[in-house]
Amino acid sequence: MVNRARLRMGMIGGGPGAFIGPIHRIAAELDREIELVAGVFSTTPDRSRAAADIYRIDPERAYPDLATMLAQEKARDDGIDFVTVVTPNHNHLPSVKAALAAGLPAMSDKPMTATYAEACELAGLVADAGLPFGLTFTYTGYPLVREMRERIAAGALGTLRKVVVEYPQGWLSQPAEGKQAEWRVDPARSGAGGCIGDIGVHAFNLAEFVTGQKVTHILADLAAVVPGRQLDDDCTVLMRFENGARGVLLASQIEVGELNGHRIRVYGEKGGMVWKQEEPNTLTVHHADGRTELVRAGDASLGALAASRTRTPGGHPEGYLEAFANIYRDFAAVLRGEEAPCLQGVEEGLRGMAFIDTAVRASAAEAGWVELTT
């Protein structure tokens, strides 16, 4: 347990030109509970040092490699309290493994690792170390997503019947060469899943997070649509949940014109709920008697899960950065020995990797319905 007012964070990855590194830094520091003080920002020492200017940290704490950072930070009186891993997928396991061995808790981008076997290894390492571990499944941080989860858990929709979760993008509708995050279409760095591992796993996680139900079986149809692409860029997955509800997961990165249209719809015997990431401050609730209710961010009616992570009064939009910051706020709470029921960790990471692995293999084999297990 760490008692100091501001936790000190070391970042692995997120060097010059990276999209996600600055997002992590802004999110971690938003509530003044965490401060980025050190990092190994690139596998190239010169680029790692250059990142010190980007993040406004002491150049002496922009390290050439992970081993050096962990050793030198451990020797400091003001050394880091935890690491955050913002690298391509193939570096997640070795980075978290090294941090845990150094006695440091770790936060990591999703998916948990590049492969399911690596995820199982990492789960064992976290259990043996007895240290906090979290995953940045960002969309679980939105207040109205948490409101949706809390209302469903309280029985607002009754028995759940149908879940439709979508994540359409269009930015990879053409060859990815030269684009930021080109690594996402490279099996050596991304793992076996392309779109399914990049955004499909977000959709899967959101479906289980919101409903509180685990997916037991899937029927997956994955395709690499762009000629020459080695990994899937378009995914359709039918799902069956443990309570008998049916679901559909649609994830694609070749839908021209789509930006980041993550959306979830959940229907039960008493009504339905709809939330859209591009309009995150409204939760639509349909009632069986024909009424439609619009729940706004900051509403006085919000439950504890949403209210505790809402920063502004109603009418003042909160978005992606604030949702990301809520994940870090959750992790800071855990490091201080407090509860954070919405923080995603090893169990969710394993399920996400099992989903990717099972979907890829089942689609390739045209296996039809298969069981999803961890």
N, C-alpha and C positions, 0 to 999 in steps of 0.2 A: 504494500500500500504506500502511495506517495502522497505526502501532505502539503507540499509547497504550493503556492498560489498558482504558478504557471509551470506547466509540465514542459520539459525540453525534448524536442523531437529531432531525430535524425532521419533524413530522407535518402532512400536508395532509388536512383533513377530520377527522371524529371529534368534532364539537362536542357541546354539551349535548343529551342525549337519544339520541345515537347508540349503537347496540349495539356496533359493531365497533371503535370508537376505543379504549375502555378495554381491550378484548381485546388489541389490538396493543400497547398500552403495557405491560400486565402481561407479555405474552409476551416482548417485547423486553428487558425488564428482569429477567426471572426468573433468568438466569445471571450477572447483574452484569457482562455484557460490553458492554451498551448502556444508555444513559440518554436518556430523552426530555427535551430541554431547550428546545425551541422549536416553534412551529407556527402555521399559519394554519388554524384549526379550523372555520371557517364562512365562507360568502360574506357574512355579516353581521358587520361589525366588532365590534359589541357582544357578539354571541354568541361570537366568537372570543376576546375578552378574558375573558368569563365562564368559558371553558374553562380558563384559567390556574388557577383555584381547584380545578377538578376534577382536573387533572393535577399540581397542586402545583409549578408552574414559575413562574419570574420573570414577573410580569405584563407587563413590558416586552418579553418575547419571545413574547407571544401577538399575532401580527401581524394587521393588517386585510386584507391581500391577499398573494398569493404573491410578486409582484415585490418588495414591501417586505421580506418575510422573506429572500429570496435575497440581496438587496443588502446588508441590514444584517448578516446572519449572515456574509457573506463578508468584511465589514470588521472583524469581531471576531477577537481572538486565540483565543478559545474557541468559534469558530463551529461549526456543525453539520458532520458528516462525511458524512451521507447523508440522503435524505428517504424517508419511507414514505407512500404514497398510499392513503387509506382512504375515498375519495369514491365517489359513484355513477359508473357506468361511463363516462358521457360526459365526465367530467373526467380520466380516466386519461391520455389522450394529451397534452392541453395541460399537465398537471402534470408528467409525466415529461419532456416536451420542454423545459420551462423549467428543470427541475433539471439535465438533461444539459448544456444551454447554459451553465449556471452552473458546470459542472465537478463536479457532484455525482452520485455513484451513486444509484440509486433502487430501492426495493422497492415493489411495487404489489399491491393486492388483485386477485384474478381476477374476471372474465376480463380479458385483457390490455387490451382497449379495448372500445368500444361496437360497432365494426364491423370486418369483416375488412380493409377498405381501410386503416383507421386502424392496425390491427395491422401491416400491411406497412410503413406509414410509420414506425411506432415501431421496428420491427426495423432499418430502415435508419439511424435516428437513433442507436440503441444501437451499431451496428457502426461508424458514423462517429466517435462519441464515444470508443469504446474503454473504456467505464466499466462496472463491474458493474451488472447488472440482475437482479432476482429477482421471482418471483411467489409469493404465499402460497396455494398449493394445499395447504391445511392437512393433509389426510389423509395426505399423503406423509410427514408428520413423525412419525407414530405408530411407535414402535419395532417393533411386530409387523408392520406393513405393510412396513417395511424388511426384516424377517426373511423375510417371504413373498417379497419381490422377490429377495433373495439366494439363497434356497433354489431358487426356480424357475430363476434364472440358472445355478445349479450343476447343474441337471438332475434335481432331486428328483421332479418329476412326469413326466419324459420329454417326449415330444412333446405339446404342448398341443392340446386338442381343443375345449374349451368354456369360455366365460367368461360369467358372469352377474353383472351389476353393477346394484344397485338403490339408489335414493335417494328413499324416500317421506316426504312431509311432509303435514300437513293444515291448516296455519295460513292458507292462502289459499283454503279451501273456500267462503268467503263473500266478499262485496265487501271490497276492501282499504282503502277510504277511512278515514282516521283512524288506520290502523295504522302502527307503526314500519316504515320501509322501504317506504312506499307507492310510492316511485320505481321499485321493481322491476317494477311493472305498467305503467309509463309508457314508451312507445317513445322519447320524446325524451331520456330520461335512462338508460334501460336498454339501448337498442339494439333490434335486430330480435328478439332472443330473450328470452322471459320465463323460464319454468321451465328451459328448455334452457340458457339463459345463466347462470342463478343456481346451480342445483344439478346440472343435466345435464352441464355441463362439468366439474364435480368428478368425476362418475362416469366420464366419458370419460377424463379424465386419470388417474384411479386405475387403470383397466383397462390403459392403456398403460404406466403406471409399474410396476405389479406384474408384468405378463407380459413386459415388454421387447419386446413386439410392437406394431407400428403397425397401426392400422385402415386398410384399403385401400378398402373399399366399405361403404356404409350404405343401409338402407331405413328411412325415417323417417315416423312418423305422429304429428304434433303437433296438439293441440287446445286451444282456449280454451273451457273447459267452463262457467265461471261467466258468466252472461249479461252482455253489455256489455263484457267484458274484451277488450282489444286484442291482448294477447300470450298465447302458449301458457301453460297451467298444468298440462298433462298430456302426457307424452311416452313413446312407445315406439319404440325404434330397434333394428333388427337390424344386426349388424355382421359383417364378414368381416376376419380378420386376415391379415397378410402370410405367415404360415406355413400358412394354410389353415384355422385354427381358426375356429369360428363363435361369435358372441356375441349377447347380448341386453342392452340397456340400458333400464331402467325408471326414469323420474324423474317425480314427480308432487307437486304442492302442494295437491291437492284430496282427498287420502285421509284422511277424517275420523278423528281419533284417532291418526294417525301423528305422531311427533315429529321425530326426526332419524335415521331407520332406515337409514343408509348401510350397505350390505353388499356384499361381493364374494365370488364363488365361482369358483374356477379348477380345471378338471379336465384331467388328462392321461392318458397310457397307463399310468402307474405309480401314480396316485392323485389326490387332490383336496385343496384347501385352502379354508378358509372363515374370513373375518374380518368382524366386525360392529362398527361404530362405537359403538353403544350398549353394547357389551361389549368394549372395546378391548384389554383385558389378556389375552385368550385367542385363540390361533390354533389352529383345529382342522385336523388333518392326517389325512386318510383314506388308508390304504395299500391297494394292490390285493389283498393277502392277507387283508383283512378287519379288520386292526387300525386303531384310531383313537387318535391321539396328541393330547394337549392340551399345547400349548406356552404357557407363562405368561410374562408380562412379568417380567424379572429372572432368568429361568432361566439356569443356568450354560451351557446348550447354545447360547445365542444367538450368532450370528455378529457380525462386526465392525460392520456397518451398524447393527444394533439395539443392541448393547451400548454403543456410543459415545454413544448418545442416550438411555440409560436412567439415571435419577437415583437410584432407590430400590431396595432389595432386593425380591425376589419377595414378593407378598402386600400390597404397598403400591401401590394403584392409581395409575396415571398416565393422564391423560386429555387433554381438548381443549386446555387451556391449555399443558400440557407439549409436546404435539405442535406447537402454534403456536410455542412457544418454540424448538423444534428447527429450525424454518425460519429464525428469526432467528439462531440459533447458526450455522447453515450460512452465512448471508449475512455474518455477522461474520468467519467464517473466510476467506471469499473476499476481503473487504476487507483482510484481513491477509496476503493472498498465499498462503493455504493451499487445499487441495483440499476440495471439498464436492460429491461426486458425485450426491447426491440433490436438490440445489437445482434447482428448476424455473425456467426462464428464457425467453429469446426463442423458442427452438425449440418448447417446450411451449406457450407462449402463442399462437404462430402456429397450431399444430395445434388448440388449443382453439377459437380463433376460426374456423378453417376448418370445424371440426365444427359449430359453431353456425350459421354462414352456410349451409353445405351442407344441413343438416337442415331449416332453416326454408324454404329455397327448394324443396327436393325435396318436402317434405310439401305445400306449397301447390300445387305443380304435379302432385301425385300421380305423381311421376316413377318410382316403383319403386326398383330398385337403381341407385345412382349412385356414381361414384368420388369418394373423398375425397383431395384433393391440397392441398399448400401451395406 
